[in-house]
Amino acid sequence: MKPANPSSIDLVLRETTQQSEPVFDGSLLHVRRDTVLLPNQRTTTREYIVHPGASVIVPLLEDGKLLLEQQYRYPIQRIIIEFPAGKIDAGESPLAAAQRELTEETGWVAQSWDFLGSISPVPAYSDEWIHCFAAEHMTRQHTRLDEDEAIVCIALTPEEVAAKIASGEIVDAKTICAFHFWQARR
């Protein structure tokens, strides 16, 4: 996000796109290679992933526990604990994506939603933004997992989540950030 009025620091740091070309177009990710003009008037190349964005949900159950998921994440070859989340579909708002993903992945529907904040998880090589929401006053319905998803839901107390983050058992960045946003609002 660029500032409305360029400041002196903006003029010192801003890189200007000279040329942009697609490198790869997949079903989820797109890779681009841009030639940019640096503030020192030299040019260089920037490669980055174009991502549609995502939403993550901190679901609070009536007993005070938080609803999380266990899911195998192929790129890191391990099962991780994370909050429900998913990409934003074309034309969908971050809140609509959060509401859809919560129901699809967990089978729960929330009556109360609170925006917690947004994060840029890997700005060095992706333009992705993840929008964090808290969900409360939930009722159980039916899951509608995608064909390529296998998820096990678990409920943990906030203290258990904090302990798993501190011990390194929870490593998912969006989960850690969303949890800290949620804790700050309590």
C-alpha positions in Angstrom: 0.0 0.0 0.0 1.6 3.3 -1.0 1.1 6.5 0.8 -1.2 9.2 -0.6 1.5 11.8 -0.6 5.0 10.6 -1.2 7.2 11.5 1.8 11.0 12.0 1.6 11.5 8.4 2.8 9.1 7.2 0.1 11.2 9.0 -2.5 14.4 7.4 -1.1 13.0 3.8 -1.1 10.4 3.5 -3.8 11.0 1.2 -6.7 9.2 1.9 -10.0 8.0 -0.8 -12.3 9.5 -0.5 -15.8 8.3 -3.8 -17.3 6.3 -6.7 -16.0 5.9 -10.2 -17.4 4.2 -13.4 -16.3 6.4 -16.4 -15.5 3.8 -18.9 -14.3 0.0 -18.9 -14.1 -1.4 -21.7 -11.9 -4.9 -22.2 -10.5 -4.0 -20.5 -7.2 -0.6 -18.8 -7.7 0.8 -16.6 -10.4 4.5 -15.6 -10.6 5.6 -12.4 -12.2 9.1 -11.0 -13.1 9.3 -7.3 -13.1 12.1 -5.0 -14.1 12.2 -2.1 -11.6 14.0 1.3 -11.5 15.7 1.7 -8.1 15.9 5.1 -6.3 19.7 5.2 -7.3 18.5 5.0 -11.0 19.9 1.4 -11.5 17.6 -1.3 -12.6 17.1 -4.8 -11.1 14.7 -7.7 -11.3 12.0 -8.6 -8.8 10.2 -12.0 -8.9 7.1 -12.4 -6.8 3.9 -14.4 -6.3 0.6 -12.8 -7.1 -2.0 -14.1 -4.6 -5.8 -13.4 -4.4 -5.6 -12.9 -0.6 -7.0 -15.0 2.2 -9.0 -14.8 5.4 -8.3 -16.5 8.7 -10.8 -17.0 11.5 -10.4 -17.2 15.3 -13.6 -19.1 16.2 -14.6 -18.9 19.9 -16.8 -21.7 21.1 -19.4 -21.2 23.9 -17.2 -23.0 26.4 -14.4 -20.5 25.9 -12.2 -22.8 23.8 -10.9 -21.9 20.3 -11.6 -24.0 17.3 -8.5 -25.0 15.3 -7.7 -27.5 12.6 -5.0 -30.1 12.1 -4.0 -30.4 8.4 -1.2 -31.8 6.4 0.7 -29.1 4.6 2.6 -30.6 1.7 5.2 -27.9 1.1 6.6 -28.4 4.6 5.8 -32.1 4.8 4.0 -32.0 8.2 0.7 -31.8 10.0 0.2 -28.4 11.5 -2.3 -26.8 13.9 -3.9 -23.7 12.4 -7.1 -21.6 12.6 -9.6 -22.2 9.7 -8.6 -20.1 6.7 -8.8 -19.9 3.0 -8.3 -17.9 -0.1 -10.6 -15.1 -1.2 -12.5 -16.0 -4.4 -12.9 -13.5 -7.2 -15.5 -10.9 -6.4 -15.7 -12.1 -2.7 -15.1 -9.8 0.3 -12.6 -10.9 3.0 -15.5 -11.3 5.4 -17.6 -13.4 3.0 -14.5 -15.6 2.5 -14.1 -16.0 6.2 -17.7 -16.9 6.7 -17.6 -19.5 3.8 -14.3 -21.0 4.9 -15.5 -21.4 8.5 -18.5 -23.4 7.4 -16.8 -25.4 4.7 -13.9 -26.5 6.8 -15.4 -26.9 10.3 -19.2 -27.1 9.8 -19.7 -24.1 12.2 -21.6 -20.9 11.5 -21.0 -17.7 13.5 -23.6 -15.0 14.2 -21.0 -12.4 15.4 -17.9 -11.3 13.4 -15.2 -8.9 14.3 -12.4 -7.7 12.0 -9.0 -8.1 13.9 -6.5 -6.7 11.3 -4.6 -7.7 8.2 -1.1 -9.1 7.7 1.3 -9.3 4.7 2.8 -12.7 5.5 5.8 -12.7 3.1 6.2 -9.3 1.5 9.6 -10.1 0.2 8.1 -12.4 -2.5 4.3 -12.2 -2.4 1.6 -9.5 -2.6 -0.7 -11.6 -0.5 -2.8 -10.0 2.3 -4.4 -12.1 5.0 -7.4 -10.7 6.8 -8.0 -11.8 10.3 -11.5 -12.2 11.9 -12.9 -13.4 15.2 -16.1 -15.4 15.1 -18.5 -15.9 18.0 -22.0 -17.2 18.9 -21.5 -20.3 16.8 -23.9 -23.1 15.8 -22.9 -26.4 14.3 -24.0 -27.3 10.8 -22.3 -29.6 8.2 -18.8 -29.4 6.8 -18.3 -29.0 3.0 -14.7 -29.8 2.5 -13.1 -29.4 -0.9 -12.2 -32.7 -2.6 -8.5 -32.1 -1.9 -8.9 -31.3 1.8 -8.5 -33.5 4.9 -9.0 -31.7 8.2 -9.5 -32.7 11.8 -10.9 -30.0 14.1 -9.7 -29.6 17.7 -10.7 -27.3 20.5 -8.1 -25.7 22.7 -8.2 -23.2 25.5 -6.5 -19.8 24.8 -3.8 -20.8 27.3 -3.2 -24.1 25.4 -2.9 -22.2 22.1 -0.4 -19.7 23.7 1.6 -22.6 25.1 1.7 -24.4 21.7 2.9 -21.2 20.1 5.6 -20.7 22.7 6.8 -24.3 22.4 6.9 -24.1 18.6 4.2 -26.7 18.1 2.1 -24.1 16.3 4.2 -22.6 13.6 1.6 -21.2 11.1 2.2 -17.5 10.8 -1.4 -16.5 10.1 -2.6 -18.5 13.1 0.0 -16.9 15.4 -0.8 -13.3 14.2 -4.5 -13.9 14.3 -4.2 -15.2 17.9 -2.2 -12.2 19.0 -4.7 -9.8 17.3 -7.5 -11.7 19.1 -5.7 -11.6 22.5 -5.1 -7.8 22.2 -8.9 -7.3 21.8 -9.9 -9.3 24.8 
